[in-house]
């Protein structure tokens, strides 16, 4: 519902500008912010967070023109109504993720259509995806640390190759060499001494 609100908000502003160019006004006056209407609109958006509200419906409920609602809300809070609604939904999804809910469930519970819809807005606002934001609580956890032993091998993972398993080959220094790999974050290893393929 946030995308429809955005489209309606932009359409209302474009229509108002066209009317202004086609019918010049006698005296231009700055629009009144309408503090009561703006706060009532914010309360309405908060009440209907998951279901959403269209701009036309909000205008009828608040007895105001849609363009006035968009301009007054933007003047009072610094963001358009659809941006406010999306930010509130992302905040709700963030809290649900921290409570351990899976991203798809948090998306629908927050008022987004599906997980990709949530992911697009979540990443734009918070800079990361929902799956990476909160630790996974559902399903098997990823094991961090040494790789498990290969079938038929020892605990170091250096056992004999088995069917379908092969230890990756890397360039390394010989054990007797004093020099080791030099690599920074996000760089490939650079060996400048007696490197051999192991």
C-alpha positions in Angstrom: 0.0 0.0 0.0 3.0 2.3 0.4 3.7 2.3 -3.3 0.1 3.3 -4.2 0.4 6.1 -1.6 3.6 7.3 -3.2 2.1 7.2 -6.7 -1.0 9.1 -5.5 1.1 11.7 -3.7 3.2 12.4 -6.8 0.2 12.5 -9.1 -1.6 15.0 -6.8 1.5 17.3 -6.8 1.8 17.1 -10.6 -1.9 17.8 -11.0 -1.7 20.8 -8.7 1.3 22.2 -10.6 -0.5 21.8 -13.9 -3.6 23.6 -12.5 -1.3 26.4 -11.3 0.2 26.8 -14.7 -3.1 26.6 -16.6 -5.0 28.9 -14.2 -2.8 31.6 -12.8 -3.9 32.8 -9.4 -4.3 36.4 -8.4 -2.2 36.3 -5.3 0.2 33.6 -4.4 0.2 32.8 -0.7 2.2 30.1 1.1 0.2 27.1 2.0 -0.8 26.8 5.7 0.8 23.8 7.3 -2.5 22.8 8.9 -1.0 21.4 12.1 -4.1 19.6 13.2 -4.6 17.9 9.8 -1.0 16.9 9.6 -0.9 15.2 13.1 -4.2 13.5 12.4 -2.8 12.2 9.1 0.3 10.9 10.9 -2.0 9.1 13.5 -4.1 7.7 10.7 -0.9 6.3 9.0 0.2 4.8 12.3 -3.2 3.2 12.9 -3.2 1.6 9.5 0.4 0.6 9.3 -0.1 -2.9 7.9 -3.2 -2.2 5.7 -2.1 1.2 4.5 -4.4 4.0 3.4 -4.8 5.6 0.0 -4.3 9.4 -0.4 -7.9 9.8 -1.6 -9.3 7.9 1.4 -7.2 10.0 3.8 -8.4 13.2 2.1 -12.0 12.2 2.6 -11.5 11.2 6.2 -9.7 14.4 7.1 -11.8 16.7 4.8 -8.8 18.1 3.0 -7.5 18.2 -0.5 -4.9 15.4 -1.3 -2.3 17.9 -2.5 -2.7 19.9 0.7 -2.2 16.8 2.8 1.1 15.9 1.0 2.4 19.5 1.1 1.5 20.1 4.7 2.8 16.7 5.9 6.1 17.3 4.0 6.4 20.9 5.4 5.7 19.7 9.0 7.9 16.5 9.1 10.3 16.9 6.3 9.3 13.7 4.5 6.3 12.8 2.3 3.5 10.6 3.8 4.5 7.5 1.7 8.1 7.8 3.0 6.9 8.0 6.6 4.7 4.9 6.1 7.5 3.0 4.5 10.0 4.0 7.2 7.5 2.9 9.9 7.0 -0.4 8.2 10.7 -1.0 8.0 11.1 -0.2 11.7 8.3 -2.7 12.6 10.0 -5.4 10.4 13.3 -4.6 12.1 11.8 -5.2 15.5 10.1 -8.5 14.3 13.5 -9.7 12.9 15.2 -9.0 16.2 12.5 -11.0 17.9 13.5 -14.0 15.8 10.8 -14.0 13.1 11.9 -15.0 9.6 12.2 -12.2 7.0 9.2 -13.5 4.9 7.0 -13.5 7.9 8.2 -10.1 9.1 7.5 -8.7 5.7 3.9 -9.7 5.6 3.3 -8.8 9.2 4.7 -5.3 8.6 2.5 -4.5 5.6 4.8 -5.3 2.7 3.6 -7.5 -0.1 6.4 -10.1 0.2 10.0 -10.5 1.2 11.6 -8.8 -1.9 9.4 -5.8 -1.3 10.7 -5.6 2.3 14.3 -6.2 1.2 14.3 -3.4 -1.3 13.1 -0.8 1.3 15.0 -2.3 4.2 18.3 -2.1 2.3 17.6 1.4 1.1 16.8 2.7 4.6 19.1 0.5 6.8 21.9 -0.3 4.4 21.7 -4.1 4.8 19.3 -6.9 3.9 16.8 -8.4 6.4 18.5 -11.8 6.3 21.8 -10.3 7.4 20.4 -7.9 9.9 19.3 -10.4 12.6 20.8 -13.7 13.4 19.0 -16.7 12.0 17.0 -18.4 14.6 14.9 -20.7 12.4 16.6 -23.8 10.8 20.1 -25.1 11.2 22.8 -22.6 12.2 25.9 -22.2 10.2 29.0 -23.5 11.8 31.9 -21.2 12.2 35.4 -22.5 12.8 37.4 -25.3 11.4 36.0 -27.3 8.6 34.6 -30.7 9.7 36.8 -33.7 8.9 36.5 -35.2 5.4 35.1 -38.7 5.2 37.8 -41.1 6.2 40.1 -38.3 7.3 41.4 -36.7 10.5 40.0 -33.8 12.4 42.0 -31.2 10.5 40.1 -31.8 7.3 43.3 -32.9 5.5 42.3 -36.5 5.1 42.5 -38.5 1.9 40.2 -37.3 -0.9 37.0 -39.2 -0.9 34.3 -39.5 -3.6 33.0 -36.0 -4.3 35.3 -34.2 -1.8 38.5 -32.5 -2.6 40.6 -30.1 -0.5 41.0 -26.8 -2.3 44.5 -26.0 -3.5 46.2 -22.8 -2.5 49.5 -21.1 -2.9 51.5 -21.1 0.3 55.0 -20.6 1.6 57.1 -23.6 2.4 57.3 -24.3 6.2 61.0 -23.4 6.3 60.4 -20.0 4.7 60.1 -17.1 7.1 57.8 -15.1 4.9 54.0 -15.7 5.0 51.1 -14.6 2.9 50.5 -10.9 2.7 46.9 -9.9 2.1 44.6 -7.1 3.3 40.9 -7.3 3.5 39.2 -8.0 0.2 42.6 -8.7 -1.5 43.9 -11.8 -3.0 46.9 -13.4 -1.2 50.2 -12.2 -2.5 53.2 -14.5 -2.1 56.5 -12.9 -2.9 58.9 -15.6 -1.8 59.1 -19.4 -2.3 55.5 -20.1 -3.0 54.4 -23.6 -3.9 51.0 -25.0 -4.8 49.8 -27.3 -2.0 
